[in-house]
């Protein structure tokens, strides 16, 4: 079996992987991208709607346009790209097992590894969707791919379960393709998507959304003909108020899961909240030389933030591989409290200004975000509203930390 060596191996060729690889190469690292698809770009290749690049490029563009900016930049370097290359395993010694049709099975040793595998959708089985199992039930991302890449309309009368951003965008897409989106159902009393998508994808098209509602059973054979739904209390359906709606397609937008199967069996600390690894401000995991970024670390709202985060990971990975990663001061834990669902990175070394990302667990209005270290207030910032669907970020001065960093809300 052939064994090769690269300074930095990036697993995943989506927006995170490409940005990380470019940052590593800029540092002078010999860099390899492993991508299991037939082209670079990841999920962006099927996201033909506008809304990408406003923060990173100061220009609004589609997903494929955003991806092409990065893939063109990669092509102008000596970064090696392996397409149709599936990473099968990762060792704590940073050895990657890779399988591809053109090269067979290979072992690749890396000075540093950047995890950039993205995330996957929860399926009907994952949420234990009740009722029959007919044709016509899709994840929102699969429906998006069938429509935007393959040119298929998955249904003419559509119901969407969940209000994640992909589901909201597909509500608009199905409508513009001539289908009737009859209803969007959301288990929670608020949307898990961006506010702008609620407005632009539902309200602008008069598509109704029912909060605190869920599906009680699906009916139809061999194809879905309709479903029953009901309001919920304490996340349990009130069956006495069950209603029926006919449809020939059901799209599921019920959450995303970081694609971390590659880490199974490794002694690496994972976050039970984000589903990704725990990292420091350089995005290094608890295994030295293994870095994580993008949606495999925590699910982002904006691809622009993915690219910025990946650049941090890629640059740090290159420095680690070439023995240039500077020593940091004492390390402190970042602890999310109360209505703050999580804060990232989960560890910060003393020194310099650090960007802290956070997400709340419910809609909170007229609140103040407080960041403390050892009883000392590092930051206090007022917000009119914070929602679970939108990730926030603040800069904190970590030059004089006095203890673990606590992130909480004052209401």
Steps between C-alpha positions, in 0.01 A plus 500: 500500500639838399577744782543871425574807713356853492541784745124558512223264390156660479210254508211655309498727196206725581525866599676416828747260343598731216547801729706294745719361221564845354596637842735206560662538160549873556707402802718285277359158589485213251124450497256232384120520476299177514147533360259209456287676234590542134571873541590753765237722660299268723140599570551838331476337158126444545424833673411707194328776698658836583624597846862381513815709522365827640734492799800327344505650149275805561296370209181296484532181297356150464646191664669371184648845437639512854645150464658585165684797649673260736548211257659740248733624775592139586568425133749789484717338770688173529246364751437137404134404468372142508139468384285190558733433794329365811681531833434170677696548819711741703761398752620698800840509325326701224506217247204511261371192317357599162316303232452624144421327168809640330760426771347224710569486873769733633649599832587868522703642786443863589683753708154637581145409405210741448153351537258673262244229420188716545172366634208277401123527538282317747279251319148365555648205689713726717194689627284185510239651268171323575275340238566311179823507300383605153691659215501880494684568828830683455747694708494863390860474377424196284197676352726799431753282319233322294347834400806719448752247370293221341199705388227297673195644676445278803131584545214730411338533844768532765514510880824587679582381852746726678608855431874464452652722234509230231131424559406868478700546182339190349155636583578792272669280240207259477264796460702659220511161325119485498429280801259599777662511843196450719656522843820523703488332842745587779520310828646793691326834568764673286683437174840336489584695183616853429240774535571620146404156366170504689421830332639437152401134464169474687342839562579637154329194345207477745612156618348425843713376789357343815727519803471248785357241258627164379399201287307228679489251211571468128252318274512365146623202300706463289534883502411746772145637463487712812585530867349583836643770721420649840612772739748400769530564872831422668604363158222239509217512241146573616327224304152633574583799276641295212438632145553357152667653196536333161839505326712295263838600646639559847832680550688464829703790633548371852861569583857437390759267652877563468652218293746373762478123445868506404584576864334188643745312718738793543575643844367843406272719708163567335235754589158348576339832403662579164567141395854604401839480666595744773771740383719789611517840330724353227234234438730223621322204656620304804723296266813701419518587132135421423290808426128541430302774325176579323180301538682190623594706807167680554218579261532851357238737360731676253762348272704819541560406866594148391773638274641731767506222759665260254776750431583501872516119505700474178761755600543344845525151348780616271688659791462180705622277216808715441581547868407868499191498721579753768475406865195647670435603858281320748184339360152564642167328439210687339175418679152583365240565768122539512341603172834487316483155341867485407805718453795422274796454517465292813855584610692826472866565575599817675612776267358735236150571378293191423169464317239306693200345322182417687146376444200531730248227579183708465383840377613761752409870478652807665795315647865555570780257418758487777842334469696459824832351607570439868231748599641768267268623223667475160200612299142618550291554189130577463279327243143582397439136409699176477360192323619138474507522120767770493850454637653798678861602544696741719867588542649461848834610639674183618824675597431484874270210573450419867309172474260301286295713262126502571249611237147581616200725439351758731131563433 
